[in-house]
Every structure is written in C-alpha cells, then in structure tokens.
Amino acid sequence: MNAVRELGVIDRLAGGLRRSPHQLNRRHESDAELLRLPGSEAILALTTDAVVEEIATGLYQDPWLIGWMAVTVNASDLAAVGADPLGILLSVTLPHDAPRELLAGLRRGFGDAADAHGLPVLGGDTNRGAALAVAGAAAGWVSGGRPLTRCGARPGDRLFASGPLGLGAAFAFNRLVSRAGDVAFHPLARLVEGQVLRSYASCGMDTSDGLITTLDELARRNACGFSIPGPIERILHPDALRVAAGADLPPWLTLAGPHGEFELAFSVSPDQGDALLDAAAANGWVPIELGTVTEAPGVVHLGDQPIDTTRLRNLFDDVGANVEEYVRAVRRSGG
Amino acid sequence: MNAVRELGVIDRLAGGLRRSPHQLNRRHESDAELLRLPGSEAILALTTDAVVEEIATGLYQDPWLIGWMAVTVNASDLAAVGADPLGILLSVTLPHDAPRELLAGLRRGFGDAADAHGLPVLGGDTNRGAALAVAGAAAGWVSGGRPLTRCGARPGDRLFASGPLGLGAAFAFNRLVSRAGDVAFHPLARLVEGQVLRSYASCGMDTSDGLITTLDELARRNACGFSIPGPIERILHPDALRVAAGADLPPWLTLAGPHGEFELAFSVSPDQGDALLDAAAANGWVPIELGTVTEAPGVVHLGDQPIDTTRLRNLFDDVGANVEEYVRAVRRSGG
C-alpha cells in the first residue's frame, strides 16, 4: 500500500524512540496506548487527542461543542480499546482576549461530555496563544481480559459498525460548504459497546476520521482488504443521505474523512458473530453489518467500486487543508 | 490573599465539574493529579503541561530544546508528587510548512529527554495549526507510601530547594531582553529527589514558574508565610547572578516568573530535617536551605524585604504577556 502522509509525520516525530518495557502495543496498533502496570494484572489505557483544525476551519464554532468534542474524541479512543474510563486532563490554549462566555461555554461542554461518558475531568493546564485549541489526554483501565486493538482481523471475518455512518462528514460539509438545514452533531463515544466488543471482536478502531480512513488503517495493520456490498445507503446515517442528496454528492463520499462520526468499526470471526450480536442486544444495541474481511491486502470495495483509500486519506493534507479544494477533489473522486 | 488571574481562569474552566471518586487531590493541591486505581493500593499520577507561549515569544527557538522541554515540564510535575515515571503522550501541532529539520529536532529533543528521565514516549497525536505547539501528558506511579503534595507545611518547618534557583528567569531575560553571553538551559526534572522527598517532606512543588509563584501557591494551600534570610545570592544559580549583574537587576528578581528552572521547593518538619539531609546525601544530592515556614498567611520575606507575590504572579498576564513591558514592570518592583 502507498504511504500515508500523516503516518509519515508521526514516524518522523517518534521513529527510533526507546519503547517502554511495559507497553503492550506498538505504534499505530491501537487507538489508545496500552501499558501493563508494574506488579499488576491490570492494563492502563492512555490516549491524547486535540481539537485544533476543527476550530481553525470554523467547523466547531460553539464553545459548548468544542468542549464536548475535546472530551469525546479522547473517550472514543478509550472505547476503541474497550477500556473503562478513569478520567481526562485538558490542556487549553486561550487567546488573550478570550471572553468569559467562551470559558463558560467550554466548561459546560467539558462537564456535559465528562458526565455523559463517566470520564471526569481530573485537571489540566492553561496557556495563552493566538488561537483557541484544546488537547485532551484520557486514562482508562482494562481490569480483566484483553483489550481491543486494530490487529487480529482475518479474511472471512464479518465487518460491523457500532452505528450508522457518514454523519461526521455530513456535518462538516453542511457547516463549511453548503448549508442545507441543520445537522445535529454531538456524538457519544461508544464506551459500553467497546467493552462488549473486547470479548468478541477480532479487531476494532473508531471512525474519528471517517470509515474510509479506518478501513485503510485496519487493512495496513492486518494485511487484508474489505468488501462492503451495496447499496451503501443501508449503512449511512439519515442526515448523511439528506446532505448528500441536497448537494448532489454520491452518498458514499460521506464515508471519506477527515471528520468522522466516532462510531466503532470492528471485525468478528464467523464463530463469534452470533455471540456478539446476542451480547450487543443484551446491551440494547444493534450493530450494523458492513461486509467482510477479504484477502487482497489493501483492496477495499464499497458496493462494486474499488476505493483508493490511501489517496482519499491523504487528500485533505495534499490540498493544504483547504476545505473548498478538498471538497472539489473529493467530488472528482466520486465520478 | 488577593486573587491570582491564572487560577481564576482555571476555576472558570473547571469550577463545578463533577469529581472522580478515585481522585485523591482537589484542584491546585498537587502538581500532578492523583488517582487511587480501583481495586489497587497503587496511586496513579497524571499531569498535562504544554509548551506554547515559550515558542510564541521566541524563548524556545531550537527544536531540540522545544522537544526536551515538552517532556521535562511534565516529568517535573511527576517529580513534585514523588512518582515513578511510566510514560508520556505528546500532542504536537505543526504549521503546514514544517520543514523536516523541525521534525527531526523535535524528535531528538523528545528522545533525549525521555531517556534522561526514564519517561518513554508512549504515543501521541499530530495536528495542523498556525503555530507550533506541543502539549504533553505524563503518567507516573506511586507504588507504596503517600505521594508528595502542595499541602502539609506548618509554621516552623524548614524550607528547601532541590538546587540553586533563578536560572529559568535568567535564561529568559538573556534570550529575550539583553543578550550577554550564553546561558545554558536544559533542566532535568528532579524525579529521584522527589521520590526521596515523599518520605520526609511536609509539602512540595516545582519551580516551573519561578520560586516566587511557587511560594505564593504554597502559602495559599497552607495558609502560611515564608521567610528566606539574606543574602539572597546564596540561593541563586551562578548564571542568574551573572545575568542580574550584567543587566543591573536586583538578583532576587530572577526568582520571579513566569519562566522557572524546574527545581523542587519543599518544606520539612524540624524533626525530619536531619533524616532528609542524610537520605539526600545517600543519593548524591545536597538540598539548599532557603529559610522557614512562618505563621502570617501569605507574607513572604526575601532577605528583609516583603514581597507582593500575588502581584508578581499576575504581572505577566497584567501586561498582556508582553515581554518588554513585563521586564520594565519587574524592574520597577525591584526598586
């Protein structure tokens, strides 16, 4: 498979650094870092994720949503390893002229998301800078059994998502390009679902950058491909269908990133499929079956269409993070 | 005592948020957040600290130093609670045109500081933004006994620092205001010292914002004052003395923030003083005795001079983080 630009940056920043003897995962192998605590059977899950571009581009404007998302993006990483949430730290960079209403809105967003996810705010750090930015760092806990990782999918496994997809891109398209009514967006990380999946799934990852990026990453980690039979509409969120129809976009393009919807995508071996569906039902949850894990490394089919996942994943960076350019380029991909 | 502007911002961002039942410290009570892990005797220490203003003002220009400090500022918070280091996450915001040499310099700084502190880089996150910024989040571990906190000082306790002070401000003054030769600055967080202190000190905190801010904070937490007999030169780093002499500044002004030197300041009850000094010596380390904890809340004396610690702590923010203005205002404080 071709190189992913973002992974190249990460490798240049982290390549060759000494590893912790307690760390269970290698780089890119899981959504959160996994550490066996010295002298303990328990596994600590640690992750950091920041809300920066979403503010700079105007995608998140409401301080409440910025606060909500700073917590949720980190909770989603804990969900994708099946961890119980312990707490979150928030590093907030504020402009010098930050009004009180901004602070109050952020606090309400932090608090509402912390309560909704059972992920209390433990502390943080404030800085002064030219632009508002919030970096979170969350800790979770896997107290028995193995955590979920991106590794373990095998050809023949069934591929699922925790819920309908495309809402993240639809929200972004509607906000930044062509406003056609409101698209409600305040996702809840799939923590309960992740804890169920730990016992059944062969691999998992969140869709924080959209399903296509998730499949590209899972294909790399597992040297596999994916096939998702059409019609693709069956796996899409109603608002994704509505926004795509209104803008005359092929609906599957709402699966392209870089802004996703924070569902979980996961694979399950055929003999675990029914047990997973039973456990999900017992938790009041119905996974959406996407398709299957296939043998050809890096080959992803949506409906009958082969998708160049690497190209789509690099596209936002290739156009210099220019949203208008990106949408034009994605439209061209849509034929 | 009067209000500290930075604490006001933190309280507006975090006030009223639900606490974790596992968290041992309250807000502002320790340099790192302390969590009793469910079903365990061990205490997890978590902290986040970012390098933002130091880059924006030009204080840190060398990518290696930026990388080194992003790790060290977080290691220093772990040191101040006496934790064993577990690892660190790094959230890096890069400008779009970041050259390869910037990435390579950051990586060397991250790696050198991670190795020097035994605090391996576990993972991280990259974002694109207008300005370079690095937020770190570190985890540590207190496996037996109690962690060190900012609370517990009593009048009559002896006050120490882990090493000579004033280097952080001297480096900043020399870099930003009046360059008079080089001032070497690549501090090592006092992790070993903090682990020794856990058994002996009544309170502790790092001097990441300069000693005066540290004493202001410890005075608030313990409703006490501090008296540091002169001559103040005896507690200052040789480079702090040199920079102050070259710029005709009163030497004690190198104890004002907002850029400190990442030593630990701590108090010890009189009956523990000798045991502490013995334990320090056994670790090849000689604490510097600063003075004593006094009764009058918030009253800090340096030599014979009472210091308005709150005013000095607010000053950088009061002048809108303008470095030239700040130095003029600090000079006026120096009489």
Contacts between the chains, C-beta under 8 A, distances in Angstrom:
chain1	res1	chain2	res2	distance
A	6	B	126	6.6
A	9	B	94	7.1
A	9	B	103	6.9
A	9	B	126	5.4
A	10	B	124	7.4
A	10	B	126	6.0
A	12	B	100	7.0
A	12	B	103	4.3
A	12	B	104	6.9
A	12	B	107	6.6
A	13	B	90	7.6
A	13	B	92	6.2
A	13	B	103	5.7
A	13	B	106	6.1
A	13	B	107	5.3
A	13	B	110	7.3
A	13	B	124	7.2
A	13	B	126	7.0
A	14	B	107	6.9
A	14	B	110	7.6
A	14	B	121	6.2
A	14	B	123	7.7
A	14	B	124	6.8
A	15	B	107	7.0
A	16	B	107	7.5
A	16	B	111	7.0
A	17	B	107	7.1
A	17	B	110	6.5
A	17	B	111	4.8
A	17	B	114	6.4
A	17	B	120	7.2
A	17	B	121	4.9
A	18	B	111	7.0
A	18	B	114	6.6
A	18	B	115	6.0
A	18	B	120	5.7
A	19	B	120	6.2
A	20	B	86	7.3
A	20	B	87	5.0
A	20	B	120	4.0
A	20	B	122	6.2
A	22	B	86	7.0
A	22	B	87	7.6
A	23	B	87	7.1
A	23	B	120	7.4
A	23	B	122	5.9
A	27	B	123	7.0
A	32	B	123	8.0
A	33	B	87	7.3
A	33	B	89	6.8
A	33	B	122	4.1
A	33	B	123	4.3
A	35	B	86	6.4
A	35	B	87	6.6
A	35	B	122	7.0
A	35	B	139	7.7
A	37	B	37	7.7
A	37	B	42	6.9
A	37	B	86	7.9
A	37	B	141	7.1
A	38	B	141	6.9
A	38	B	143	7.2
A	39	B	42	7.9
A	39	B	143	7.0
A	40	B	40	6.6
A	40	B	42	7.0
A	42	B	37	7.0
A	42	B	39	7.9
A	42	B	40	7.0
A	44	B	44	7.4
A	44	B	86	7.7
A	44	B	139	7.1
A	46	B	87	7.3
A	46	B	89	5.9
A	46	B	122	6.1
A	46	B	123	7.5
A	46	B	137	7.5
A	46	B	139	5.9
A	47	B	89	7.0
A	47	B	123	7.4
A	48	B	89	4.1
A	48	B	90	7.3
A	48	B	91	4.7
A	48	B	123	7.4
A	48	B	124	6.1
A	48	B	125	5.0
A	48	B	135	7.3
A	48	B	137	5.4
A	49	B	91	7.3
A	49	B	125	5.2
A	50	B	91	4.8
A	50	B	93	7.0
A	50	B	125	5.8
A	50	B	127	5.2
A	50	B	135	6.9
A	52	B	93	5.4
A	52	B	127	3.9
A	52	B	128	7.2
A	52	B	129	4.9
A	53	B	127	6.0
A	53	B	128	5.7
A	53	B	129	7.1
A	56	B	129	6.2
A	56	B	130	7.0
A	86	B	20	7.3
A	86	B	22	6.9
A	86	B	35	6.4
A	86	B	37	7.9
A	86	B	44	7.6
A	87	B	20	5.0
A	87	B	22	7.6
A	87	B	23	7.0
A	87	B	33	7.4
A	87	B	35	6.6
A	87	B	46	7.3
A	89	B	33	6.9
A	89	B	46	5.9
A	89	B	47	7.0
A	89	B	48	4.1
A	89	B	137	5.6
A	90	B	13	7.6
A	90	B	48	7.3
A	91	B	48	4.7
A	91	B	49	7.4
A	91	B	50	4.8
A	91	B	91	7.6
A	91	B	135	4.3
A	91	B	137	7.5
A	92	B	13	6.2
A	93	B	50	7.0
A	93	B	52	5.4
A	93	B	133	6.7
A	94	B	9	7.1
A	96	B	320	6.0
A	96	B	321	6.6
A	100	B	12	7.0
A	103	B	9	6.8
A	103	B	12	4.3
A	103	B	13	5.6
A	104	B	12	6.9
A	106	B	13	6.1
A	107	B	12	6.6
A	107	B	13	5.3
A	107	B	14	6.9
A	107	B	15	7.0
A	107	B	16	7.5
A	107	B	17	7.1
A	110	B	13	7.3
A	110	B	14	7.6
A	110	B	17	6.5
A	111	B	16	7.0
A	111	B	17	4.8
A	111	B	18	7.1
A	114	B	17	6.3
A	114	B	18	6.6
A	115	B	18	6.0
A	120	B	17	7.2
A	120	B	18	5.7
A	120	B	19	6.2
A	120	B	20	4.0
A	120	B	23	7.4
A	121	B	14	6.1
A	121	B	17	4.9
A	122	B	20	6.2
A	122	B	23	5.9
A	122	B	33	4.2
A	122	B	35	7.0
A	122	B	46	6.1
A	123	B	14	7.7
A	123	B	27	7.0
A	123	B	32	8.0
A	123	B	33	4.3
A	123	B	46	7.5
A	123	B	47	7.3
A	123	B	48	7.4
A	124	B	10	7.3
A	124	B	13	7.2
A	124	B	14	6.8
A	124	B	48	6.1
A	125	B	48	5.0
A	125	B	49	5.2
A	125	B	50	5.8
A	125	B	135	7.5
A	126	B	6	6.6
A	126	B	9	5.4
A	126	B	10	6.0
A	126	B	13	7.0
A	127	B	50	5.2
A	127	B	52	3.9
A	127	B	53	6.0
A	127	B	133	7.8
A	128	B	52	7.2
A	128	B	53	5.7
A	128	B	317	7.8
A	128	B	321	5.5
A	129	B	52	4.9
A	129	B	53	7.1
A	129	B	56	6.2
A	129	B	131	6.7
A	129	B	133	6.7
A	130	B	56	7.0
A	130	B	130	6.2
A	130	B	131	6.0
A	131	B	129	6.7
A	131	B	130	6.0
A	131	B	131	7.6
A	133	B	93	6.7
A	133	B	127	7.8
A	133	B	129	6.7
A	133	B	133	7.0
A	135	B	48	7.4
A	135	B	50	6.9
A	135	B	91	4.3
A	135	B	125	7.5
A	135	B	135	3.9
A	135	B	137	7.8
A	137	B	46	7.5
A	137	B	48	5.4
A	137	B	89	5.6
A	137	B	91	7.5
A	137	B	135	7.8
A	137	B	137	3.2
A	139	B	35	7.7
A	139	B	44	7.1
A	139	B	46	5.9
A	139	B	139	7.0
A	141	B	37	7.1
A	141	B	38	6.9
A	143	B	38	7.2
A	143	B	39	7.1
A	317	B	128	7.8
A	320	B	96	6.0
A	321	B	96	6.6
A	321	B	128	5.6
